[in-house]
Amino acid sequence: MPAVPISPKSLRDYAKIVGEEVVEHAFDLGRKLKGARLLHINATAFGGGVAELLYTLVPLMRDVGLDAEWKTIEGGDDFFTITKLIHNGLQGMDLLLTPQMKEIYLSQNEVNASRLSSEYDFVIVHDPQPLALRSFLDRKPKGRWIWRCHIDTTCANRQLWDFLIPYIKGYDATIFTRREYVGAGLESVPISVIAPSIDPLSPKNQTIEHDVIHTVVGKYNVDRRRPFLLQVSRFDPWKDPLGVIDVYRMAKEKVPELQLVMLASMASDDPEGWHYYEKTARHAEGDPDVHMLTNMEGIGNLEVNAFQRAAGVVMQKSIREGFGLVVTEALWKQKAVVASPVGGIVLQIVNNETGFLVSSTEESAEKIVYLLQNPEVAARVGEAGLEYIRHKFLSPRNLTDYLQLLVDLS
């Protein structure tokens, strides 16, 4: 399995944001784990929230004294197409995993298991793609194995859940984002609840100058003189990109100058992403005020940062959402967020205080129009959102939660 190159980070750099006490607590826990070999395994180093989390978590683990690594599994398009089906099924999609699909999934996990040569004190396996890997090791590994599920499994497809249960039960511990995500059959497996986080010092979240924001947004032909609605997410049925366009159209009836920007990173383990991109483009019907931009057009961390800071209102119209790091990012940038009351979004948005939870196209459009016409309300909510994220959803807290679990398992 290929190792992901990691740039160093210093936990002490975060003290000015989260406070010295939080940082010192993490170092105290790190001393109890000093020198421990730890491996993170996931599907991809590019695109998606898991990779983004690991680019910060792994170097911070190293900084407090662990010998931490990150590797990605390998597989062909057929394997990743099947794991996307598994992902969708865990989020509740009605589908059937055929015996042939199960065989491809399991055989590729076996291949990846054969490429895992070193011994580790802790192995953290992220999401379903590499879940079965442990079951194919020739002997029980000496270290502690943890499965980290980032998905909203509240309404998981029962047939699929039953297929995965034996593999989950092979782990020493599991991590879910919310207690409500824990499905039946895991009574014998220790369960921890850890919410994800954002890195406030990353290029995507650090403060940038106004002229940089202006230049970036203008480069993509978005008119800075007019407000725009923003959604950042994969082109995926669970993010409801067609519904986003419907909301925009309804809001535009009241705010004719409104534009819509949809930003996405097309991930290597998401073969269906282009299908939904094209479907969304057809739904936009050539509207020149709808801008669909991806990493293929050069959208990276700086560009996402600039668009989030320039947006009039940020939207997240998800149908399912494991956590919603894009919501965290927007709140951190003091933006008014209008979002669906699903999954991890409800951990972040206290309705009418740190953002707005809406349940229909009509309600979404109404709230967006209200915020555009009442910028003082948007500013007040944005400030509350910033402080809420500062105390609950930044990287040092996420690091501390993981370290505490590792200490407990030692």
N, C-alpha and C positions, 0 to 999 in steps of 0.2 A: 504494500500500500504506500502511495507517495506521501511524504511528509510535506506539510505546508510551512513555507518559510515565515518566520515571525520576527517582526521588529520589536526591540525592547521598549518597555514603558516603565515609568517610575510612579509607584502608588503615591508617593509624597507630593507629586504635582497636583493631586486632586484635593489636598488638604484645604486649599483656599476656597474650594467649592462646597465640600461636605463637612469640613471641620477636622481638627487634629484627632479628636477622640475616635471617630470612625476609622481613620487610617491606622491609628495605634492598635485598635482592637484587631484589625486584619493582620498586622504584623505579629501580635501576640499569638493568634491562631497559627500563623505560618511557622512560628518557631516550634510549635508542637509537631509539625509535619515536615520539618527541615530535611531536605534530601530525598523525600519520597518521590518515586517515579510514578508519573501520572500520564495517561494517554487519553485524549479526546478523539473519538471517531465519528465522522459524519459523512454525508453524501457528496458535498461539494465545497470548494473554497471560494466560490463566486456566486453572488446573487442570493437573496433570501436572508432572513433574520438570524438563522443559526450561525452561518458563517460570520456575519457581522459581530455577533456576540463573542465568538471565539477569537477573533482578531484582537479583542481587548482582554478577555478573560485569561487566555493562555499566557501572554506576557506578564500580566499582573500576578498570576500564580507563580511564575518564575521569580518575580521581584521579591515576593515574600518568602522564598526559600525552597519551593518545590522544583523538581526536575520535570517540567511539564512539556508534553509534545502534542501535536495535532496531526492526524493522518486522515486521508479520505479514502473511501472504498472505490473500487473500480467496477465498471459494468458497461454493457452496450446499451443501445437505444431500447431494445426489448425489455431489458431489466428495469431501466428507469421509467419506461412507460407503465410497467406493472407496479412499480413502487408509487407512481403518481396515482394509480387506481387505488392502491392501498391507503394512501393519504386521503383521497376523496372519500373512501369508504369509512375511514375512521371519523371523518367529519359528518357522516350520516348519509352519504349518497347511496342510493339503492343500486347495487351492482353485485355481480357474481364473479368470484375469483375461480377460474377453472382449474382443474388438476394440472394442466399444462403450465398455467401461469404460476401456480404454487411451486412447481418443479423448477422453473426458471429462477424464481425468487430465491428458493432454498439453495440451488446449485451455485448461484453466484455468491451467496453468502459463504458457502463452503470454500469456494475459490479464494475469497478474501481472507477467510480464517487461516487458510494454508500459508498466507503471506505475512501473517502476524508472528514474527519470530521471537521477539523479546518478551521478557517477563516484566510486569508492572505491579506496583503496589495498589494502584487504582486505575480502572478503565471506565470512562464515561462514554456511553454509546448514545448518540443523539438520533431520535426519531426512528421510524420503522424501517428505513432502507437497510441499515446494518444490524437490525434487531436480532436476527437469527444467528449471527456470526458466532456467538459464544457457544452455541450448542454443537458446533462442528470442531471445536478444539479437541485434540487427541486426549487430553487429560484435563482434569479440573485445574484451572489456573490458580496460583497461590494468592493473587491479589483480590481485592474487592471489585466487583463489577456492578455498575450502576446504569440503569436505562433512564434517559432523560427524554420525556415526551413533551414536545412543544406544541402539540396539536390540541384543539378543542374536541375532545372525544365524548362530550356529553351525550350525543345521539349516535354513537358509533354503530355502524352496520353490525348486527349481531353475529352473522356468519363469519365475517372477517375478524371480529374481536375474538370469537371462539378459536379461530385458526391461530391467532397470535398469542393467546393466553399462555400456552405451554412455554413459549420462548421467553415471555416476560417473567414468568415464575422462576426461570433459571438464573435470574439476577439476584444480587445480594440486597439491592435497594432500588427504588424507583423515585423519579422526581416528576411532578406535574406542576403546571402553572396555577391551577386552582383545585381545591379539594373536590369540587363538583365534577371534575373531569375523570375522576378515578372510576373505572368501570367494574362490573361484577367479576368475581373470581380472583381478586388480588388480596384477599384477606390475609394470606400468609406472607406477603411481601412487604417489608418496611417501606413506607411512603413518606416522602417529604414534599412540601409545597414551597416552591421557589419561583418568584416572578422574575422575568427577564429584566433587562436594563439597557440604557444607552450610555455611550461614552461621551461625556460633555466636552472632552478635549479632542475628539476625532475631527477630521476634516468636514464631516457631515454636520457636526453639531457645534463646533467652535464659532465664536463671534467673527463675522466678516464685515468689511467696510461697505458702506452704502454704494460707493461707485462700482465695487465688484459685483454686487447684487444687480445693479442697473445694467452693467455690461453683459452679464451672463443671461439675464432674462431677455434683453434685446437681441442677443445673438440668435435666439430661437424664434424671432419674429412675433413675440408676444408684446402687445402694446402696453408699456408701463404706465401710460396715461389713463388706462381703463382698468377697473378691478378684474381679478380673475379668481375663480374657484379652483381649488387644487385637490386632486387625490393622487397619492403615491402608493402604488401597489402593483403586484403582478397582474397581467391580464389573465384572469382566472375566474371561473363562475362564482367562487365563494366571495370574491371581492365585488361582485355585481357591477361590472363596468358599464353594462347597458343601462342599468338603473341610474348610474351617475349621470349619464347623458340625459336621461329623462328628467332628473332633478334640475340639471342645468337649464334645460329648455323651459321648464316651468318657472324657474327663478328669473330667467331672461325676459319673460313677459312683463315683469315688474321692473327689472333693471336691464334695459335694452343694451347697454354698453358692456354687459358681463361677458367674460371669456371663460373657457374651461381649459385647464391644463391637466393632463394625465401622464404621470411619470412612472416608468417601470424598468426594472432590471430583469432581463430575460435570462433565467438561470439555466445552467447546463443540465440539471436534473429535472427539467420541466418541459418535456416535448410538446405538451398541448398548449403551451403559452402562445405560440404564433397563431394557432387556430383561433384563440379568443381575441388576439390582437386584430386579426382580419375581420372577425365577427363584429368587434366594437367599431372598427373603421367603417364598415358598411352601415352600422346603426347611426353613425355621425352624419352620414349622407352628404359628405363634402362641405360641411359647415366650416368656413374659414376661421371661425372663432374657437374651434375645437382643436387643440394641439395635443397629439399623442406622441410622446417622446420616450425613447429607450436608450440603453447603453450603446446601442448600435449607432445612434446619432451623437454619441459623446456624452450622454448623461451619466455623470459619476457623482461622487460624494459632494464635491463643491457645488455642482449644479443643483442637486437636490436641496442642499443647504440654502442656496440663493432663492430658489423658487418657494421654499417653505417660508422664508423670511419676507418675501415680496407678496405672498398671497393675501387676498382680501379675507377669505375664509378657507379653512382646510376641512375636507370632508373624508369620512371613512365609512362607506356604505356596505360594510361587510355583512354577509349572511352567516358566516362562521369566522371566528378570529381567535387563534390560540392566545395571543396577547395583543399584538398590534403595536410594534415598535415605532411605526410611522406616526401613530397618535402621540406616543411619548415624545418623539422628536419635535412635533409641531407644538405641543404644550410647552416644552422646554424653550421654544423660540417665542413664547408669549402669544401664540396664535389662538383665536377662537376656533374650536373644533366642533363640528356637527357630525355625529356618528351614530351608528346602530348600537342598541343596547345588548351586545352579544359578547360572549367569551371574555377575554382579558380587557376589553375596552371598558367594561364596567368597574374594573379595578382602578382605572385611571381617571375616569370622568365622573365627578360628583355632579349630578345634573343641576344645571343653572348656577353652579359655583365654579367648577374648573372646566366646564364645557357643556355641551348640550347633547342629550340622548334623544333620538327621534326614531319613530317606528314606521313611517310611510313616506312615499315620494312627496306627497303634499306637505306634510309636516317638515320634511327636510328643506324643501324650497322656501317655505314660509319663514323658517328660522334663518336661513341664509340671507334672504331679503332683509329681515329685521336687523341682522348684524351689519350688513353693508350700509344700511340707512342709519344705524346707531353706533358709530365707531367707538363712542365712549364706553358702551357696554362690552364691546369686543375687547377693548383695552383692559377693562377691569377683570374680565374672566381670564384673559391671557396672563395677567400678573398672578392670579391665583393658581393657574395651571403650572406656571414656572415653579412656584414654591412647593407645590404638591409633588412635582417630579423630583425636585432637589432632595426632598426628605425620603422619598420612597423608591425611586426607580433609576438611580444612577449606578455606574459600574462598581464602586467600592462596596455598596450594599450587596450587590449580586455576588461579588467575590467572597464577602464575609459569610453569606449563606452557604456557599459551596464549601468553604473551609470548615465551617462548623459541622456540616454533614460528614466530611472526611474524618474529622477528629472523632466524631461519634462512632464511626465505623471502624476506627483503628483498634 
